[in-house]
Amino acid sequence: MSSAPQLLADRYAAVWNEPDADRRRAEIADLFAADAVHLLQPPQDVRKAAVDLGFNRPVLEARGRESLEYRVRRAYEEFVAPGVHEFRSRQDAEQLADVVTFHWEMVGRRDGEVVGVGREILVLDKEDRIARDYQFVE
């Protein structure tokens, strides 16, 4: 039996794999607060390129459900739609007060090989929707 934080982690990972745009939009509306913020610390190579351009702390940001939907759709189109990868949560979700943290993996569909890992730190609102989403690509 999964815990509430693990169910949230599983739903979170599943939305990035959802092929149906209407279902994906509905799931984003159910998971995220209307004014939610998603902050991404980009991978090391992107951070290095940004620093080389004079940006000392590059952070990518999506605000509100419309921006979140665009962010998830673009990740789906790039990584999942071609049929090469999918996202899954690791079974390590934990909750402390209104904060949930867990890791996710991007894996090859054919062999299940892990090709990317990230850590999420989610801050929930009073309705247990995601208000702030801090994503670290490891």
SVG drawing of the C-alpha trace seen along z (x, -y; Angstrom):
<svg xmlns="http://www.w3.org/2000/svg" viewBox="-9 -39 41 43">
<polyline fill="none" stroke="black" stroke-width="0.4" points="0.0,0.0 1.4,-3.4 1.5,-6.4 -0.1,-9.7 3.3,-11.3 4.1,-8.3 0.7,-8.5 1.4,-12.2 4.9,-11.4 3.4,-8.7 0.7,-11.0 3.3,-13.8 5.5,-11.5 2.5,-10.1 1.5,-13.5 4.8,-13.9 3.9,-10.7 0.3,-11.5 -0.3,-11.4 -3.8,-12.9 -3.6,-16.7 -7.0,-17.1 -6.3,-14.5 -2.8,-16.0 -4.4,-19.5 -7.0,-18.1 -4.4,-16.3 -2.3,-19.5 -5.4,-21.4 -5.9,-18.7 -2.3,-18.5 -1.3,-22.2 -2.7,-25.3 -3.8,-27.9 -0.9,-30.2 1.7,-27.4 5.3,-28.0 7.7,-25.4 11.4,-26.3 14.0,-24.2 17.6,-24.1 18.9,-23.1 21.4,-20.4 25.1,-21.2 25.9,-21.8 23.1,-24.4 24.2,-26.0 27.8,-26.2 26.7,-27.8 24.6,-30.4 27.5,-31.2 29.8,-31.6 27.2,-34.2 27.3,-36.1 24.3,-34.6 25.5,-33.5 22.4,-31.5 20.4,-30.3 16.9,-29.1 14.1,-28.3 10.6,-29.2 7.0,-28.5 4.2,-30.4 0.5,-29.4 -1.2,-26.4 -0.9,-27.6 2.8,-27.8 3.0,-24.5 1.0,-22.9 3.3,-24.2 6.4,-23.0 5.0,-19.5 3.8,-19.3 7.3,-20.3 9.0,-17.7 6.5,-15.1 7.1,-16.0 10.8,-15.9 11.4,-12.9 8.2,-10.7 6.3,-11.1 9.1,-9.7 8.7,-6.5 12.2,-6.4 11.8,-7.4 9.3,-7.7 9.3,-9.1 8.7,-7.3 8.9,-8.2 11.3,-6.3 9.6,-4.8 11.2,-7.3 8.6,-10.0 8.5,-11.6 6.4,-14.3 7.1,-16.7 4.3,-19.2 3.4,-20.7 6.6,-19.6 6.9,-16.5 10.2,-15.3 11.0,-12.4 13.2,-11.4 12.2,-10.6 13.9,-8.9 13.8,-9.1 14.2,-5.6 14.5,-4.0 11.3,-2.3 13.0,0.7 15.5,1.6 14.4,-0.4 17.9,-1.9 18.0,-5.1 19.2,-8.0 18.3,-10.9 17.5,-11.5 15.9,-14.4 14.7,-15.4 11.5,-17.2 10.7,-19.4 7.0,-20.2 5.3,-22.7 1.6,-22.0 -1.2,-24.6 -4.1,-24.1 -6.0,-22.0 -2.9,-19.7 -2.3,-21.1 1.3,-21.9 2.0,-25.6 5.7,-25.5 7.7,-22.9 11.4,-22.9 13.0,-20.6 16.7,-19.6 18.1,-17.6 20.9,-15.5"/>
</svg>
